Amino acid sequence: MNSPRNLLLIALLFISYLLWMEWQKDYGQPPAEQASSTAPATPAAQPPADIPEAAAPAAPAPEAATAGGNGSAAPASQRVVVTTDVLRVEIDTRGGSVAVADLLDYPEDTGDPTPVRLFDDRAATYFEAQSGLVSATGPAPDHQAIFQAEQTEYRLAEGADTLEVPLTWTDPSGLGVRKVFTFQRGSYVIDQRQDIDNASSQAWAGNAYRQLQRVPPVLDTSGIKGYANTARYSFAGAAIYSPEDKFEKLKFDNFAKEPLDKSFAGGWAAMLQHYFFAAWIPPADETDQYVTRILSVDGSQRYLIRTLTPPIQVAPGASATESARLYVGPKLQSTLGDIAPGLALTVDYGMLTVISEPLHWILAQFHKLTGNWGFAIILLVLLIKAVFFKLSEAQYRSMAKMRKLQPRIAALKERYGDDRQKMNTAMMELYKKEKANPLAGCLPMLIQIPVFFALYWVLLESVELRQAPFVGWIQNLTAPDPYYVLPVLNGLIMVATQFLTPMAGMDPTQAKMMKIMPVIFAVVFAFFPAGLVLYYTVNGGLSLLQQWIITRRIEGGQKARA
């Protein structure tokens, strides 16, 4: 895998792949601002664009209904702060929206204890989880209605496993809604239920909805630091899962061109970003309508994905309950599959998922043994080298034979000069006579290239490796080596490998290119995640050792026969 031609091919493939991803981001789709301009404007007589219309008969809502959430003179709201062992959230009493969510186990950066903030009510980084009820014939508290809270701060008590946070809303007609959030110890799932109590004299009919609304995440893509920002290569947008169509990603740029409007049961809707995401998960047997919208708020574009329940009927004096789960947290592959079908697919490895998922599982097992993701990567290299040992051995035997034939190939080149046809014929006869195959080294390289790319995506997307330390100066395997030790070491290994690699018959221009390949790789790898460079450096070192041993054996056997 470390012959100069193979390295050149890998470098060209990888750089081409990164350029293609960047081209897709910049030119593959129309800009978000242009796309959103085609969205139809919301008529002034309709509810705000982020509040759905009820599926009940299309009749104007009475004044009692608009007073709850759509009136112009809405009272001020409060914040209810909830702290568990893994989450700190702020619930706005306006609609019971989850306006802020801090992930306490995930610092923003190494050395910075500030936790990652996934939900955020600030305009520049706006991202909220909203829910409510709508009715076309009666009152209903949407996500603009003001709820009442029993207290403004809750904390999961020591030794307790659950924490309930209730909010209440009442209408003069007698309709009451109690919205309850339930938190579990060690869990990023927030259970939400809405208890609808109809104490009025009229039957109530309406729908429940849950939605995620956000602006696209802001990434620093400027300069060298921006190039090394791995978040730029990770998908950011919406996603849905259905039993029929499975996992589907929805780019923000496609919201206007291909708006979502589907109904199905057993699915979920999410907003994804690098390492973290949020998802509304309706009950598995509930057939919801899934839609996307583009909103213009204070001159900025917001993107919304929503689930709307089937009609809910509540007779006078009766009650009903609707519920859903909200996931807000990291892309933990070990637990997501137990929460909902397909939720683990939010860890997006793209086309190489079939290889990346087993690699991640193997890495996780090695991590259990070592307690260090860096050592787990080294063990993974050893495992891969063992699996491909015979193929690599054949590759290096072929290269050693080619190295032994270099003086004779050089003599053929002098004999035939510029007559390429006779030169090639003579070389083929020589290869046949000496049983040397110049293409024998290609197969191991071709097999291992997908593994290399798959591991790149594992390191890029696995939140378990985020900010994971190795040893000494490497305190974050998903960030570049801060002192460039691994890229330089890899370059030195490549130089040593070139001394064992036959160059006879190579075009002079290509030969010069091979000589500067170690420098090119050192520069490129300076911006790669340290974990990936660690993998490639250890793999290169072991390959160099294996090649050196085989070359010595073959050359030693040749001297013994002489």
Phi, psi and omega per residue, in radians:
M1 nan -0.305 -3.047
N2 -1.855 0.287 3.018
S3 -1.196 2.647 -3.068
P4 -0.988 -0.725 -3.133
R5 -1.098 -0.738 3.134
N6 -1.113 -0.734 3.126
L7 -1.101 -0.714 3.112
L8 -1.091 -0.737 3.136
L9 -1.111 -0.787 3.136
I10 -1.076 -0.773 -3.134
A11 -1.055 -0.794 -3.133
L12 -1.121 -0.736 3.140
L13 -1.097 -0.790 -3.067
F14 -1.207 -0.785 3.131
I15 -1.119 -0.687 3.096
S16 -1.086 -0.685 -3.141
Y17 -1.124 -0.770 3.119
L18 -1.138 -0.699 3.102
L19 -1.110 -0.674 3.126
W20 -1.119 -0.717 3.120
M21 -1.114 -0.721 3.119
E22 -1.165 -0.672 3.103
W23 -1.086 -0.716 3.112
Q24 -1.069 -0.692 3.139
K25 -1.169 -0.705 -3.018
D26 -1.515 -0.643 -2.997
Y27 -2.205 -0.193 -3.063
G28 -1.190 -0.475 -3.116
Q29 -2.341 2.740 3.087
P30 -1.151 2.632 3.127
P31 -1.022 2.655 -3.074
A32 -1.060 -0.695 -3.115
E33 -1.118 -0.688 3.141
Q34 -1.190 -0.708 -3.127
A35 -1.133 -0.743 -3.065
S36 -1.188 -0.401 -3.116
S37 -1.197 -0.293 3.133
T38 -1.518 -0.155 -3.133
A39 -1.190 2.402 -3.126
P40 -1.134 2.445 3.114
A41 -1.235 2.531 3.130
T42 -1.400 2.166 3.118
P43 -1.036 2.549 -3.071
A44 -1.095 -0.479 -3.071
A45 -1.370 -0.187 -3.101
Q46 -1.575 2.876 3.047
P47 -1.094 2.894 3.078
P48 -0.915 2.667 -3.004
A49 -1.106 -0.432 -3.111
D50 -1.600 0.152 3.055
I51 -1.980 2.139 -3.080
P52 -1.286 2.811 3.016
E53 -1.511 2.484 3.137
A54 -1.190 2.656 3.135
A55 -1.460 0.049 3.110
A56 -1.344 3.082 -3.134
P57 -0.898 2.445 -3.059
A58 -1.352 1.394 3.091
A59 -2.107 2.616 3.137
P60 -1.104 2.390 -3.131
A61 -1.272 2.470 3.101
P62 -1.201 2.937 -3.078
E63 -1.049 -0.597 -3.125
A64 -1.033 -0.606 -3.110
A65 -1.245 -0.756 -3.093
T66 -1.264 -0.442 3.130
A67 -1.148 -0.480 -3.115
G68 -1.207 -0.713 -3.034
G69 -2.508 -0.343 -3.016
N70 -1.920 0.004 -3.135
G71 -1.192 2.746 -3.067
S72 -1.379 -0.465 -3.091
A73 -1.814 1.207 -3.110
A74 -1.465 2.422 3.129
P75 -1.226 2.909 -3.128
A76 -1.242 2.714 -3.129
S77 -1.921 2.997 3.096
Q78 -2.114 2.918 3.029
R79 -1.954 2.335 3.057
V80 -1.886 2.011 -3.084
V81 -1.629 2.188 -3.123
V82 -2.127 2.231 -3.127
T83 -2.179 2.184 3.017
T84 -2.039 -2.930 3.136
D85 -1.302 -0.318 -3.109
V86 -2.176 -0.226 -3.065
L87 -2.294 2.569 2.864
R88 -2.267 1.980 -3.079
V89 -2.143 2.704 3.025
E90 -2.086 2.091 3.122
I91 -1.766 2.172 3.136
D92 -1.459 2.263 3.100
T93 -1.200 -0.211 2.971
R94 -1.344 1.709 3.105
G95 1.448 -0.141 -3.064
G96 1.197 0.585 3.134
S97 -1.384 2.495 3.019
V98 -1.492 1.769 -2.973
A99 -1.598 -0.489 -3.119
V100 -2.414 2.404 3.059
A101 -2.512 2.015 3.071
D102 -1.809 2.326 3.131
L103 -1.670 1.766 -2.902
L104 -1.173 -0.438 -3.118
D105 -1.538 0.025 -3.054
Y106 -2.222 1.665 3.101
P107 -1.153 2.647 -3.107
E108 -1.073 -0.675 -3.130
D109 -2.667 2.812 3.096
T110 -1.112 2.293 -3.104
G111 1.481 -0.087 3.134
D112 -2.044 1.923 -3.079
P113 -1.269 -0.142 3.141
T114 -1.037 2.145 -3.084
P115 -1.279 2.729 3.046
V116 -1.073 2.298 3.092
R117 -1.844 1.909 -3.131
L118 -1.483 -1.027 3.007
F119 -1.468 2.419 -3.041
D120 -2.679 2.275 -3.102
D121 -1.639 0.040 3.081
R122 -1.269 2.520 -2.998
A123 -1.034 -0.738 -3.045
A124 -1.213 -0.468 -3.092
T125 -2.199 0.553 -2.998
Y126 -1.042 2.279 3.105
F127 -2.834 2.002 -3.109
E128 -2.381 2.701 2.983
A129 -1.861 2.119 -3.044
Q130 -2.134 2.720 3.106
S131 -2.737 2.795 3.136
G132 3.127 -3.057 3.086
L133 -2.131 2.573 3.051
V134 -2.331 2.570 3.099
S135 -2.564 2.437 3.112
A136 -1.565 -0.138 -3.046
T137 -2.209 0.020 -3.101
G138 -2.795 -3.130 -3.135
P139 -1.207 2.657 3.122
A140 -2.862 2.306 3.132
P141 -1.480 1.817 3.055
D142 -1.460 -2.912 -3.056
H143 -1.422 0.153 2.986
Q144 -1.854 -0.136 -3.123
A145 -1.256 2.610 -3.134
I146 -1.618 2.117 3.069
F147 -1.714 2.865 3.081
Q148 -1.891 2.404 3.132
A149 -1.963 2.489 3.117
E150 -1.241 -0.582 3.087
Q151 -2.671 2.870 -3.032
T152 -1.810 0.019 3.112
E153 -2.565 2.317 3.103
Y154 -2.299 2.521 3.098
R155 -2.465 2.338 3.111
L156 -1.126 2.075 -3.046
A157 -1.246 2.662 3.084
E158 -1.045 2.205 -3.137
G159 1.546 -0.215 3.119
A160 -1.528 2.581 -3.135
D161 -1.832 -0.353 -3.125
T162 -2.321 2.752 3.117
L163 -2.530 2.190 3.127
E164 -1.879 2.391 3.122
V165 -2.187 1.853 -3.106
P166 -1.676 2.524 2.974
L167 -2.240 2.568 -3.106
T168 -2.259 2.620 3.100
W169 -2.468 2.377 3.113
T170 -2.336 2.619 3.131
D171 -2.070 2.547 3.128
P172 -0.962 -0.419 -3.136
S173 -1.231 -0.286 -3.112
G174 1.974 -0.129 3.115
L175 -1.354 2.305 3.102
G176 -2.284 2.520 3.128
V177 -2.277 2.272 3.067
R178 -2.015 1.984 -3.137
K179 -1.756 2.127 -3.041
V180 -2.104 2.220 3.038
F181 -1.813 2.254 3.141
T182 -2.051 2.172 -3.138
F183 -1.890 2.519 3.124
Q184 -2.041 2.539 3.098
R185 -1.073 2.313 3.093
G186 1.262 0.173 -3.055
S187 -2.057 2.519 3.045
Y188 -1.724 0.161 3.101
V189 -1.675 2.221 3.070
I190 -1.910 2.015 3.078
D191 -1.412 2.304 3.107
Q192 -2.210 2.343 3.029
R193 -2.350 2.623 3.091
Q194 -2.124 1.982 3.106
D195 -1.606 2.018 -3.105
I196 -1.760 2.058 -3.122
D197 -2.011 1.979 -3.081
N198 -1.728 1.624 3.096
A199 -1.651 0.183 3.136
S200 -1.477 3.111 3.141
S201 -1.625 -0.005 -3.116
Q202 -2.054 2.573 3.049
A203 -1.149 2.540 -3.136
W204 -1.993 2.399 3.104
A205 -2.384 2.386 3.128
G206 -3.001 -2.897 -3.131
N207 -2.377 2.636 2.990
A208 -1.774 2.581 3.088
Y209 -2.426 2.683 3.027
R210 -2.379 2.471 -3.079
Q211 -2.636 2.717 3.025
L212 -2.017 2.283 -3.096
Q213 -2.289 2.278 -3.092
R214 -2.736 2.888 2.872
V215 -1.677 2.694 3.119
P216 -1.047 2.532 3.116
P217 -1.074 2.475 -3.138
V218 -1.592 2.175 -3.112
L219 -2.069 2.509 3.051
D220 -1.529 1.836 -3.113
T221 -2.006 0.315 -3.092
S222 -1.662 2.484 3.025
G223 1.164 -2.862 -3.110
I224 -1.152 -0.702 3.129
K225 -1.082 -0.686 3.118
G226 -1.174 -0.647 3.103
Y227 -1.103 -0.627 -3.120
A228 -1.446 -0.096 -3.140
N229 -1.306 1.800 -3.055
T230 -1.178 -0.311 3.135
A231 -1.096 -0.432 -3.106
R232 -1.169 -0.380 -3.121
Y233 -1.664 -0.094 -3.123
S234 -1.619 2.558 -3.120
F235 -1.204 2.347 3.022
A236 -2.242 2.099 -3.108
G237 2.947 -2.831 -3.141
A238 -1.702 2.892 3.101
A239 -2.712 2.631 3.029
I240 -2.321 2.813 3.033
Y241 -2.348 2.322 3.052
S242 -2.358 2.619 3.139
P243 -1.043 -0.498 -3.094
E244 -1.434 -0.914 -3.045
D245 -1.709 -0.050 3.125
K246 1.066 -2.507 -2.998
F247 -1.460 2.222 3.127
E248 -2.275 2.239 3.068
K249 -1.612 2.472 -3.116
L250 -2.156 1.862 3.134
K251 -1.200 2.514 3.088
F252 -1.003 -0.666 -3.110
D253 -1.150 -0.304 -3.119
N254 -1.692 -0.008 -3.091
F255 -1.039 -0.687 -3.123
A256 -1.415 -0.698 -3.074
K257 -1.281 -0.653 -3.115
E258 -2.316 1.208 -3.122
P259 -1.094 2.442 -3.132
L260 -1.400 2.375 3.020
D261 -2.747 1.561 -3.115
K262 -2.346 2.724 3.046
S263 -2.241 2.272 3.118
F264 -2.874 2.887 3.090
A265 -1.937 2.786 3.066
G266 1.345 0.415 -3.097
G267 -2.145 -2.881 3.106
W268 -2.793 2.877 3.111
A269 -2.247 2.433 -3.024
A270 -2.480 2.828 2.910
M271 -2.092 2.163 -3.042
L272 -1.915 2.606 2.939
Q273 -2.624 -3.127 -3.077
H274 -1.068 2.123 3.062
Y275 1.318 -0.448 -2.991
F276 -2.332 2.804 3.104
F277 -2.859 2.945 3.034
A278 -2.297 2.547 -3.105
A279 -2.602 2.395 2.942
W280 -1.614 2.246 -3.098
I281 -2.112 1.758 3.105
P282 -1.232 2.916 3.035
P283 -0.989 2.517 -3.014
A284 -1.088 -0.493 -3.083
D285 -1.674 0.153 -3.082
E286 -1.741 2.146 3.124
T287 -1.517 1.819 -3.091
D288 -1.810 2.748 3.000
Q289 -1.656 2.278 -3.124
Y290 -1.936 2.196 -3.113
V291 -2.401 2.780 3.011
T292 -2.155 2.667 3.130
R293 -2.516 2.701 2.968
I294 -1.984 2.268 -3.105
L295 -2.080 2.573 3.041
S296 -1.960 1.976 -3.081
V297 -2.216 2.017 3.111
D298 0.924 0.709 3.076
G299 1.435 0.013 3.115
S300 -2.022 2.739 -3.129
Q301 -1.636 2.292 3.019
R302 -2.078 2.589 -3.095
Y303 -2.082 2.370 -3.000
L304 -2.259 2.386 2.967
I305 -2.229 2.360 -2.939
R306 -2.378 2.597 2.923
T307 -2.047 2.359 -3.130
L308 -2.143 2.225 -3.063
T309 -1.340 2.869 2.949
P310 -1.110 2.904 -3.132
P311 -1.002 2.461 3.094
I312 -1.941 2.216 -3.130
Q313 -1.941 2.248 3.107
V314 -2.279 1.989 -3.132
A315 -1.273 2.798 3.083
P316 -0.987 2.313 -3.137
G317 1.395 -0.012 -3.113
A318 -1.835 3.074 3.113
S319 -2.452 2.832 3.124
A320 -2.611 2.759 -3.131
T321 -2.312 2.327 2.982
E322 -2.143 2.588 -3.056
S323 -2.519 2.823 3.077
A324 -2.819 2.922 3.092
R325 -2.055 2.499 3.095
L326 -2.042 2.096 3.031
Y327 -1.721 2.265 3.097
V328 -2.452 1.798 -3.078
G329 3.033 -2.773 -3.061
P330 -1.434 2.848 3.093
K331 -1.507 1.263 -3.123
L332 -1.496 1.865 -3.036
Q333 -1.147 -0.469 -3.070
S334 -1.271 -0.325 -3.061
T335 -2.093 -0.389 -3.014
L336 -1.093 -0.658 -3.121
G337 -1.100 -0.427 3.124
D338 -1.438 -0.284 -3.111
I339 -1.433 -0.799 -3.138
A340 -2.786 2.596 3.106
P341 -1.016 2.348 3.068
G342 1.377 -0.073 -3.067
L343 -1.178 -0.496 3.110
A344 -1.166 -0.290 3.133
L345 -1.269 -0.155 3.046
T346 -1.116 -0.376 2.979
V347 -1.383 1.697 -2.893
D348 -1.641 1.849 3.079
Y349 -1.692 0.043 3.100
G350 1.171 -2.464 -3.052
M351 -1.171 -0.336 -3.058
L352 -1.742 0.353 -3.132
T353 -0.981 -0.695 -3.080
V354 -1.090 -0.432 3.086
I355 -1.700 -0.694 -3.058
S356 -1.147 -0.703 -3.111
E357 -1.086 -0.822 3.062
P358 -1.094 -0.651 3.115
L359 -1.076 -0.748 3.122
H360 -1.114 -0.710 3.133
W361 -1.099 -0.764 3.119
I362 -1.112 -0.759 3.099
L363 -1.035 -0.719 -3.141
A364 -1.102 -0.675 3.112
Q365 -1.165 -0.737 3.099
F366 -1.135 -0.596 3.113
H367 -1.144 -0.617 3.092
K368 -1.100 -0.580 -3.134
L369 -1.340 -0.691 -2.999
T370 -1.770 -0.475 -3.050
G371 1.269 0.211 -3.096
N372 -2.503 2.171 -3.085
W373 -1.200 -0.494 3.095
G374 -1.137 -0.816 3.093
F375 -1.162 -0.540 3.065
A376 -1.106 -0.679 3.096
I377 -1.128 -0.709 3.120
I378 -1.110 -0.735 3.090
L379 -1.122 -0.614 3.087
L380 -1.102 -0.718 3.098
V381 -1.056 -0.785 3.135
L382 -1.065 -0.694 3.120
L383 -1.133 -0.804 -3.134
I384 -1.116 -0.697 3.102
K385 -1.100 -0.647 3.111
A386 -1.178 -0.718 -3.132
V387 -1.121 -0.704 -3.085
F388 -1.729 0.321 -3.040
F389 -1.030 -0.843 -3.086
K390 -1.124 -0.704 3.109
L391 -1.134 -0.747 3.118
S392 -1.139 -0.660 3.125
E393 -1.070 -0.757 3.104
A394 -1.096 -0.673 3.124
Q395 -1.081 -0.826 -3.066
Y396 -1.309 -0.511 3.029
R397 -1.123 -0.735 3.119
S398 -1.101 -0.743 -3.135
M399 -1.172 -0.626 3.111
A400 -1.154 -0.691 3.092
K401 -1.142 -0.706 3.107
M402 -1.118 -0.660 3.092
R403 -1.101 -0.711 3.140
K404 -1.128 -0.533 -3.090
L405 -1.516 -0.056 -3.064
Q406 -0.976 -0.788 3.117
P407 -1.049 -0.671 -3.131
R408 -1.258 -0.613 3.083
I409 -1.170 -0.698 3.102
A410 -1.094 -0.664 3.111
A411 -1.133 -0.700 3.105
L412 -1.107 -0.655 -3.135
K413 -1.143 -0.667 3.085
E414 -1.197 -0.638 -3.088
R415 -1.198 -0.758 -3.023
Y416 -1.718 -0.153 3.056
G417 1.001 -2.126 -3.071
D418 -1.596 0.084 3.128
D419 -1.404 1.538 -3.045
R420 -1.114 -0.632 -3.089
Q421 -1.131 -0.842 3.131
K422 -1.165 -0.625 3.121
M423 -1.080 -0.825 -3.124
N424 -1.145 -0.689 3.114
T425 -1.089 -0.768 -3.141
A426 -1.139 -0.662 3.137
M427 -1.184 -0.686 3.109
M428 -1.112 -0.682 3.089
E429 -1.138 -0.676 3.115
L430 -1.140 -0.758 3.128
Y431 -1.080 -0.712 -3.127
K432 -1.152 -0.734 -3.113
K433 -1.159 -0.714 -3.092
E434 -1.594 0.032 -3.138
K435 0.977 0.801 3.085
A436 -1.923 2.346 -3.120
N437 -2.094 1.877 -3.111
P438 -1.149 -0.294 -3.132
L439 -1.667 0.004 -3.064
A440 -1.137 -0.429 -3.120
G441 -1.443 -0.076 -3.061
C442 -1.341 -0.659 -3.039
L443 -1.050 -0.871 3.117
P444 -1.007 -0.677 -3.138
M445 -1.139 -0.759 -3.115
L446 -1.140 -0.599 3.135
I447 -1.254 -0.663 -3.038
Q448 -1.458 -0.316 3.116
I449 -1.023 -0.824 3.099
P450 -1.049 -0.593 3.106
V451 -1.121 -0.726 3.121
F452 -1.054 -0.862 3.139
F453 -1.137 -0.691 -3.137
A454 -1.103 -0.721 3.111
L455 -1.152 -0.603 3.071
Y456 -0.992 -0.767 -3.130
W457 -1.258 -0.554 3.059
V458 -1.089 -0.805 3.128
L459 -1.195 -0.529 -3.117
L460 -1.302 -0.661 -2.954
E461 -1.849 -0.310 -3.019
S462 -1.400 1.945 -3.123
V463 -1.181 -0.391 3.109
E464 -1.070 -0.522 -3.139
L465 -1.602 -0.088 -3.111
R466 -1.057 2.186 3.128
Q467 1.021 0.387 3.133
A468 -1.307 2.228 -3.132
P469 -1.423 2.746 3.040
F470 -1.964 -1.658 3.066
V471 -2.479 2.708 3.004
G472 0.951 -2.077 -3.006
W473 -1.372 -0.260 -3.121
I474 -1.626 1.775 3.141
Q475 -1.903 0.121 3.107
N476 -2.708 1.818 -3.082
L477 -1.248 -0.296 3.135
T478 -1.672 0.072 3.052
A479 -1.997 2.793 3.123
P480 -1.081 2.678 3.061
D481 -1.047 2.056 -3.027
P482 -1.144 -0.454 -3.121
Y483 -1.977 0.153 3.013
Y484 1.053 0.448 -3.132
V485 -1.175 -0.842 -3.112
L486 -1.132 -0.763 3.084
P487 -1.041 -0.709 3.128
V488 -1.179 -0.754 3.123
L489 -1.066 -0.689 3.101
N490 -1.128 -0.678 3.091
G491 -1.086 -0.712 3.113
L492 -1.131 -0.675 3.096
I493 -1.110 -0.676 3.110
M494 -1.135 -0.681 3.100
V495 -1.084 -0.794 3.121
A496 -1.099 -0.636 3.132
T497 -1.133 -0.616 -3.120
Q498 -1.112 -0.539 3.125
F499 -1.156 -0.416 3.141
L500 -1.711 0.012 -3.036
T501 -1.800 2.229 3.122
P502 -1.151 2.328 3.136
M503 -1.988 -0.020 -3.077
A504 -1.088 2.438 3.112
G505 1.442 -0.043 -3.124
M506 -1.404 2.466 3.085
D507 -1.036 2.423 -3.104
P508 -0.986 -0.692 3.119
T509 -1.116 -0.743 3.117
Q510 -1.146 -0.646 3.125
A511 -1.100 -0.697 3.096
K512 -1.145 -0.680 3.122
M513 -1.079 -0.680 3.139
M514 -1.082 -0.611 -3.091
K515 -1.207 -0.508 -3.136
I516 -1.679 -0.006 3.135
M517 -1.030 -0.713 3.112
P518 -1.020 -0.660 3.122
V519 -1.184 -0.754 3.140
I520 -1.065 -0.806 -3.129
F521 -1.136 -0.681 3.130
A522 -1.068 -0.693 3.127
V523 -1.207 -0.797 -3.134
V524 -1.115 -0.790 -3.103
F525 -1.219 -0.272 3.101
A526 -1.092 -0.366 -3.114
F527 -1.892 0.018 3.137
F528 -1.496 2.755 3.043
P529 -0.974 2.403 -3.094
A530 -1.035 -0.561 3.124
G531 -1.105 -0.679 3.126
L532 -1.220 -0.716 3.110
V533 -1.159 -0.629 3.061
L534 -1.055 -0.800 3.112
Y535 -1.018 -0.853 -3.048
Y536 -1.223 -0.609 3.132
T537 -1.203 -0.787 3.104
V538 -1.126 -0.735 3.109
N539 -1.080 -0.750 3.130
G540 -1.137 -0.695 3.127
G541 -1.127 -0.764 3.110
L542 -1.159 -0.666 3.111
S543 -1.130 -0.714 3.104
L544 -1.076 -0.771 3.125
L545 -1.088 -0.782 3.136
Q546 -1.115 -0.739 -3.140
Q547 -1.143 -0.705 -3.132
W548 -1.114 -0.733 -3.141
I549 -1.126 -0.798 -3.109
I550 -1.167 -0.709 3.131
T551 -1.083 -0.752 3.126
R552 -1.101 -0.701 -3.137
R553 -1.111 -0.793 -3.103
I554 -1.189 -0.770 3.128
E555 -1.193 -0.591 3.084
G556 -1.159 -0.673 3.091
G557 -1.151 -0.631 3.118
Q558 -1.129 -0.727 3.136
K559 -1.183 -0.634 3.137
A560 -1.131 -0.684 3.132
R561 -1.215 -0.534 3.127
A562 -1.215 nan nan
